């Protein structure tokens, strides 16, 4: 029995950068379940990467900072799928985030307005814009999944202003779920993974040390895998999660309840 019932359904994934990207692992997992995947990437270079990783999948380009690009890629995808599934897509994945760390790690109060607003535009508002412009293509029982972080209340100095932006992203899914409920059963959820080995995380100053700490803080003493986060996203994209909407699902292998782990405390005070 196909428990997730994803066979022959179409999903659009925004945000693949390389094979380590969460969007890449989600895509491969969906395909393994019989789904059709369409990738949307930021640049020509990433389009080539996506085509090499997913030779059977359409790949489109869209820089979400320009809203006209979102409307253009919507029309391109509409033309691609018009002969299949009644021209509908059954789910969207928003795996897009950007922060400018080019000037190195800065204290939060020194965050530049232009950097904050650019990160908000790309990492949060792009979800709202994509959902708005793709509204007419989404199946009435479809699912939208975005990628948050395991907590926006932990003031990790090296993550900086991206935590408030992810908090806005978490809030946005609630408002999207409410506004879309006026005319559909489309669900909006976020997965909130603990620390992962991805291309995006590599650009965060001091990330490796945080990753190693997080591994010690998980209950199993083994880091969260990208596949585990992807599996949760695929479940949320499936009809088996039909009762879940406007939620942020934490996937952190128990890290959030284990900051006072005996071994960690012993090392800290020794």
ABEGO torsion letter per residue (X at the ends): XBAAGABGBBBBBBGBABAABAAAAAAAAAAAAGBBBBBBBABAAAAAAAAAABAABBBBBBBAABAAAAAAAAAAAAAAAAABGGGBBABBBBBBBBBBAAAEBBBAAABBAAAAAAAAAAAAAAAAAAAAAAAAABBAABBBBBBBBABAABBBAAAEAAAAAAAAAAAAAAAAAAAAAAABABBBBBBBBBBBBBAAAAABBGAAAAAAAAAAABAAGBBBBAAAAAAAAAAAABAAAAABBGBBBBBAGGAAAAAABAAAAAAAAX
